[in-house]
């Protein structure tokens, strides 16, 4: 069980980081785009969605797609994994919901920009008790 919780935190962080770094930058056209996780096995496009922002998987490795299918997500590519991302101006981070297809669950997360091409995301489970962070890289 502990391993699944940590895995969930890592996965949530990975998906959320992709969306959050893009959003934590100034609200310009270059703040949005495609981001890859550290292993480059998932790529997420971040874009405006109404008053907030969202992120959709635009590419995933065969292994990542298989894991998602095993958990009940029929098609990883095209799945919206970042939802209702809103800027916390006081703290300079983005907050929102993250869907982790490999676990078929939603989590909360935050992200903050490292620089124009990288972001640090943090995802937590069990009320913020177990957390994990990653750095994602902008590719377009």
Beta strands, then each sheet from edge to edge (+ up, - down):
strand 1: 33-36
strand 2: 42-49
strand 3: 52-60
strand 4: 80-88
strand 5: 93-100
strand 6: 105-115
strand 7: 118-125
strand 8: 130-138
sheet 1: 1+ 2- 3+ 4- 5+ 6- 7+ 8- 1+
end
